[in-house]
Amino acid sequence: MHIEPARRRPLYFARMNYLLALLPLLLLCSCGSDQKVQTLRLAHTLNTTHPVHKGMERMAEALDSISQGSMQLEIYSSGQLGSESQCLELLQIGSLAMTKVSAAVMDRFAPSYSVLGLPYLFKDRETAFKVFDGPIGQEILADGAAFRLRGLTFFDAGTRSFYTKDGPVRTPADIVGKKVRVMNSPVSVQLIKTLGGSPTPISFGELYTALQQGVVDAAENNLPSYFSSRHYEVTPFYSYDRHSAVPDVLIIGTATWDKLSEERKAWLREATRIATDYQRSLWKGAQEEAVAAMEKAGVTFTEVDSESFIAAVQPMYEAARKNPVQSGLLARIQAVE
């Protein structure tokens, strides 16, 4: 099922009508339970070939096994229940149990997530995982309770790079003046402004058409998402600037979490850990497969002058060190070895 939100009415009424349209279905299925079986619904915007979706399928298998069938996970992929922001709203009102969003989207609800969006933050993949899985990551996941959103885990989302229609990006000068699609995140918006571009928030599900019609000139994402979305068909230049390693985050609404028994919370945590390890193991292979397929399709892959990009974004770090939320977290992340 895909319900198209109202587009021409004021935003408040469009959102309310969207939620009201879904409410009858979701009240029946968001966390349907009896004494024997409890079903949790998880919705996301990725398609079924994406390694994050496959991680969620592994989570469903693990939860079924650990709970001996008394907890089930039902997954709605490909934006069937709405965009990332719409799914978060459904979590907040208790009409959906879980969703996957980019951590960059979460910084509108929980300020500590914003530090993860800083460009060139991690030395390497292993350091990023130490942060995500350690005390810093757990603190960030716990943030958001005031907005009825609780993080469960960080999935690997690789690194994000720019892709464009009319030739590769090699230096920050190639971003100047371009309309670049970004996630609806203050840090993502600020990155493009700092590089001299025009940031344009557009939902991921609408991006293919926006690129095709010239609403935006460029976008940025990781390789598996660039491939599975087929954005390479309309923007065939992918430039490896690797400006961000912002992870995906699995979120559960506190309306669902708070109703779970301690035993069921433990089952869910263990299934999540299994899914996270599995998803991360898939990521490298998914990147290699995506590149091989897109090279055959004629995509041009270009390495960039990384040092020029790192120098260009230093004003963002100067601002972060003055930010009371980001400064302490940034210092701790940079100390991780």
C-alpha positions as CSV (number, residue, x, y, z in Angstrom):
1,M,0.0,0.0,0.0
2,H,1.2,3.5,-0.8
3,I,-0.8,6.4,0.3
4,E,0.1,9.7,-1.4
5,P,0.1,12.6,1.0
6,A,-1.8,15.7,0.1
7,R,0.5,18.2,-1.7
8,R,-1.5,21.3,-2.4
9,R,-3.0,22.0,1.0
10,P,-1.2,23.7,4.0
11,L,1.5,21.4,5.5
12,Y,-0.3,21.0,8.8
13,F,-3.5,19.7,7.2
14,A,-1.7,17.6,4.7
15,R,0.1,15.8,7.5
16,M,-3.0,15.4,9.6
17,N,-5.0,14.0,6.6
18,Y,-2.1,11.6,5.8
19,L,-2.0,10.3,9.4
20,L,-5.8,10.0,9.6
21,A,-5.9,8.1,6.4
22,L,-3.4,5.5,7.8
23,L,-4.7,5.4,11.3
24,P,-7.4,2.7,10.8
25,L,-4.9,0.3,9.3
26,L,-2.0,1.1,11.7
27,L,-4.1,1.0,14.9
28,L,-4.9,-2.6,14.0
29,C,-1.3,-3.6,13.2
30,S,1.3,-1.3,14.7
31,C,1.8,-3.4,17.8
32,G,-1.0,-6.0,17.6
33,S,-0.6,-8.3,20.5
34,D,-2.2,-10.8,22.7
35,Q,-0.7,-13.0,25.5
36,K,1.0,-15.3,22.9
37,V,2.1,-13.3,19.9
38,Q,3.1,-9.7,19.5
39,T,3.7,-8.2,16.0
40,L,5.8,-5.1,15.5
41,R,5.6,-3.2,12.2
42,L,8.7,-1.6,10.8
43,A,8.6,0.7,7.8
44,H,11.4,2.3,5.8
45,T,12.0,3.9,2.4
46,L,14.7,1.6,0.9
47,N,14.0,-1.2,-1.6
48,T,14.3,-4.9,-0.8
49,T,17.7,-5.2,-2.4
50,H,19.4,-2.8,0.0
51,P,21.7,-4.3,2.6
52,V,19.9,-2.3,5.4
53,H,16.6,-4.0,4.4
54,K,18.4,-7.4,4.3
55,G,19.6,-6.6,7.9
56,M,16.0,-6.0,8.9
57,E,15.0,-9.4,7.4
58,R,17.7,-11.0,9.5
59,M,16.4,-9.2,12.5
60,A,12.9,-10.6,11.9
61,E,14.3,-14.1,11.7
62,A,16.3,-13.6,14.9
63,L,13.4,-12.2,16.8
64,D,11.2,-15.1,15.8
65,S,13.8,-17.6,16.9
66,I,14.8,-15.9,20.2
67,S,11.1,-15.4,21.3
68,Q,10.1,-18.9,20.1
69,G,7.5,-17.2,17.8
70,S,6.0,-15.0,20.4
71,M,7.4,-11.8,18.8
72,Q,7.1,-11.1,15.1
73,L,8.5,-8.3,12.9
74,E,6.6,-7.2,9.8
75,I,8.5,-5.0,7.4
76,Y,7.1,-2.4,5.0
77,S,9.8,-1.4,2.5
78,S,10.1,1.2,-0.3
79,G,8.2,4.0,1.3
80,Q,4.9,2.1,1.5
81,L,3.9,3.9,4.7
82,G,5.5,7.2,3.8
83,S,8.8,9.2,3.9
84,E,11.3,9.1,6.7
85,S,9.7,12.1,8.4
86,Q,6.2,10.7,8.0
87,C,7.2,7.4,9.5
88,L,8.7,9.2,12.5
89,E,5.5,11.0,13.0
90,L,3.6,7.7,13.0
91,L,6.0,6.4,15.7
92,Q,5.4,9.5,17.8
93,I,1.6,8.8,17.9
94,G,2.0,5.1,18.4
95,S,0.6,4.0,15.1
96,L,3.9,2.4,13.9
97,A,6.4,0.5,16.0
98,M,9.8,1.1,14.2
99,T,11.4,2.8,11.3
100,K,14.9,3.3,9.8
101,V,16.1,6.9,9.1
102,S,19.4,8.5,8.5
103,A,21.0,9.8,11.6
104,A,21.1,13.2,9.8
105,V,17.2,13.3,9.9
106,M,17.2,12.7,13.7
107,D,19.1,15.9,14.5
108,R,15.8,17.8,14.1
109,F,14.5,15.8,17.1
110,A,17.6,15.0,19.2
111,P,20.4,17.6,19.0
112,S,23.3,15.2,19.8
113,Y,22.8,13.4,16.5
114,S,23.9,16.5,14.7
115,V,27.6,15.8,15.5
116,L,27.5,12.6,13.4
117,G,26.7,14.7,10.3
118,L,30.0,16.7,10.5
119,P,32.0,16.1,7.3
120,Y,35.2,14.0,7.5
121,L,34.5,13.1,11.1
122,F,35.9,9.6,11.3
123,K,39.4,8.4,10.5
124,D,38.1,5.1,9.1
125,R,35.2,2.6,9.3
126,E,36.5,0.8,12.3
127,T,36.7,4.0,14.3
128,A,33.2,4.9,13.3
129,F,31.9,1.5,14.6
130,K,33.8,2.0,17.9
131,V,31.9,5.3,18.3
132,F,28.5,3.9,17.3
133,D,28.7,0.8,19.5
134,G,30.4,2.5,22.5
135,P,29.3,4.9,25.2
136,I,29.1,7.9,22.8
137,G,26.8,6.0,20.5
138,Q,24.6,4.8,23.3
139,E,24.2,8.3,24.6
140,I,23.1,9.5,21.2
141,L,20.7,6.7,20.8
142,A,19.1,7.5,24.1
143,D,18.6,11.1,23.1
144,G,15.2,11.9,21.5
145,A,13.0,10.5,24.3
146,A,11.4,13.9,24.7
147,F,10.1,13.5,21.2
148,R,8.9,9.9,21.9
149,L,11.7,8.4,19.7
150,R,14.3,5.9,21.0
151,G,17.3,4.7,19.0
152,L,18.1,0.9,19.0
153,T,21.2,0.6,16.8
154,F,23.3,2.2,14.1
155,F,23.4,0.4,10.7
156,D,26.4,1.0,8.4
157,A,25.6,3.5,5.7
158,G,29.1,3.7,4.3
159,T,30.3,7.1,3.1
160,R,28.3,9.7,1.1
161,S,29.6,11.3,-2.0
162,F,28.3,13.7,-4.6
163,Y,26.6,12.6,-7.9
164,T,25.8,15.0,-10.7
165,K,24.3,15.3,-14.2
166,D,26.8,17.4,-16.2
167,G,30.2,16.2,-15.2
168,P,32.2,15.1,-12.2
169,V,32.9,17.1,-9.0
170,R,36.6,17.4,-8.5
171,T,37.0,20.3,-6.1
172,P,34.7,22.5,-4.0
173,A,34.5,24.9,-6.8
174,D,32.5,22.4,-8.8
175,I,29.7,22.7,-6.1
176,V,29.4,26.5,-6.3
177,G,26.1,27.5,-7.7
178,K,24.7,24.0,-8.0
179,K,21.3,23.1,-6.6
180,V,22.1,20.0,-4.4
181,R,19.5,17.8,-2.9
182,V,20.1,17.2,0.8
183,M,18.3,15.5,3.6
184,N,16.1,17.7,5.8
185,S,18.9,18.2,8.3
186,P,20.5,21.5,9.5
187,V,24.0,20.0,9.2
188,S,23.4,18.7,5.7
189,V,22.1,22.1,4.6
190,Q,25.0,23.8,6.2
191,L,27.5,21.6,4.4
192,I,26.2,22.6,1.0
193,K,26.1,26.3,1.9
194,T,29.7,26.1,3.2
195,L,30.8,24.7,-0.2
196,G,29.0,27.4,-2.1
197,G,26.0,25.4,-3.4
198,S,22.3,25.8,-2.9
199,P,20.9,23.1,-0.6
200,T,17.5,21.8,-1.6
201,P,15.7,19.4,0.8
202,I,13.7,16.8,-1.1
203,S,12.3,13.4,0.1
204,F,14.3,10.4,-1.2
205,G,11.3,9.0,-2.9
206,E,10.8,12.1,-5.0
207,L,14.5,12.6,-5.9
208,Y,14.7,10.6,-9.1
209,T,12.1,12.8,-10.7
210,A,13.6,15.9,-9.3
211,L,17.0,15.0,-10.8
212,Q,15.4,14.0,-14.1
213,Q,13.5,17.2,-14.5
214,G,16.3,19.5,-13.4
215,V,14.7,20.6,-10.1
216,V,18.2,19.9,-8.6
217,D,21.6,19.5,-10.3
218,A,23.1,17.0,-8.0
219,A,22.6,14.9,-4.9
220,E,24.8,12.9,-2.4
221,N,24.5,9.5,-1.0
222,N,26.3,6.2,-0.5
223,L,26.9,3.7,-3.3
224,P,24.2,1.1,-2.6
225,S,21.5,3.8,-2.3
226,Y,22.7,5.5,-5.5
227,F,22.5,2.1,-7.2
228,S,19.3,0.7,-5.8
229,S,17.4,4.0,-6.4
230,R,18.6,4.0,-10.0
231,H,19.6,7.6,-9.7
232,Y,22.7,6.8,-11.8
233,E,20.3,6.7,-14.8
234,V,19.8,10.4,-14.6
235,T,23.0,11.5,-12.8
236,P,25.8,9.3,-14.2
237,F,28.8,11.1,-12.5
238,Y,29.8,9.8,-9.1
239,S,32.6,11.6,-7.3
240,Y,34.4,10.0,-4.4
241,D,34.7,12.9,-2.0
242,R,33.4,10.7,1.0
243,H,32.3,13.8,2.9
244,S,30.1,12.0,5.4
245,A,29.9,8.7,7.2
246,V,26.5,9.4,8.8
247,P,24.9,6.1,9.8
248,D,21.4,4.9,9.4
249,V,19.6,4.5,12.8
250,L,16.8,2.1,13.8
251,I,14.2,3.9,15.8
252,I,11.4,2.6,18.0
253,G,8.6,4.8,19.3
254,T,8.5,5.1,23.1
255,A,4.8,4.4,22.8
256,T,5.8,0.9,21.7
257,W,9.0,0.5,23.8
258,D,7.5,1.5,27.1
259,K,4.7,-1.2,26.7
260,L,7.2,-4.0,26.2
261,S,8.1,-6.3,29.2
262,E,11.8,-6.4,30.2
263,E,12.0,-9.9,28.7
264,R,10.7,-8.7,25.3
265,K,13.0,-5.7,25.4
266,A,15.9,-8.1,25.9
267,W,14.7,-10.2,23.0
268,L,14.5,-7.1,20.8
269,R,17.9,-5.9,21.8
270,E,19.5,-9.2,20.9
271,A,17.8,-9.5,17.6
272,T,18.9,-5.9,16.8
273,R,22.6,-6.8,17.6
274,I,22.4,-9.9,15.3
275,A,20.9,-7.8,12.6
276,T,23.5,-5.0,13.0
277,D,26.5,-7.4,12.7
278,Y,24.9,-9.1,9.7
279,Q,24.1,-5.8,7.9
280,R,27.6,-4.5,8.4
281,S,29.1,-7.7,6.9
282,L,27.0,-7.2,3.8
283,W,28.0,-3.6,3.2
284,K,31.4,-4.0,1.5
285,G,30.1,-6.6,-0.9
286,A,27.0,-4.4,-1.7
287,Q,29.3,-1.5,-2.6
288,E,31.5,-3.7,-4.9
289,E,28.4,-5.1,-6.7
290,A,26.9,-1.7,-7.1
291,V,30.1,-0.2,-8.7
292,A,30.5,-3.2,-11.0
293,A,26.9,-2.9,-12.3
294,M,27.1,0.8,-12.7
295,E,30.4,0.8,-14.6
296,K,28.7,-1.5,-17.1
297,A,25.8,1.0,-17.3
298,G,28.3,3.8,-18.2
299,V,28.6,5.6,-14.9
300,T,31.8,7.6,-14.5
301,F,33.6,7.3,-11.1
302,T,36.0,10.0,-10.1
303,E,38.4,10.5,-7.2
304,V,38.5,14.1,-5.9
305,D,41.0,16.4,-4.2
306,S,40.0,15.5,-0.7
307,E,42.3,18.0,1.0
308,S,40.6,20.9,-0.7
309,F,37.2,19.7,0.6
310,I,38.5,19.1,4.2
311,A,39.9,22.7,4.1
312,A,36.7,24.1,2.8
313,V,34.6,22.7,5.6
314,Q,36.7,23.9,8.6
315,P,34.3,26.7,9.4
316,M,31.8,23.9,10.3
317,Y,34.2,22.6,12.9
318,E,34.9,26.0,14.3
319,A,31.1,26.4,14.8
320,A,30.8,22.9,16.3
321,R,33.5,23.7,18.9
322,K,31.4,26.7,20.0
323,N,28.2,24.7,20.1
324,P,27.3,23.5,23.6
325,V,25.8,20.2,22.3
326,Q,28.4,19.3,19.7
327,S,31.6,20.5,21.4
328,G,32.0,17.8,24.1
329,L,30.8,15.0,21.8
330,L,33.2,16.1,19.0
331,A,36.2,16.1,21.4
332,R,35.3,12.6,22.6
333,I,34.8,11.3,19.1
334,Q,38.2,12.7,17.9
335,A,39.9,11.0,20.9
336,V,38.6,7.5,19.9
337,E,41.4,5.3,18.5
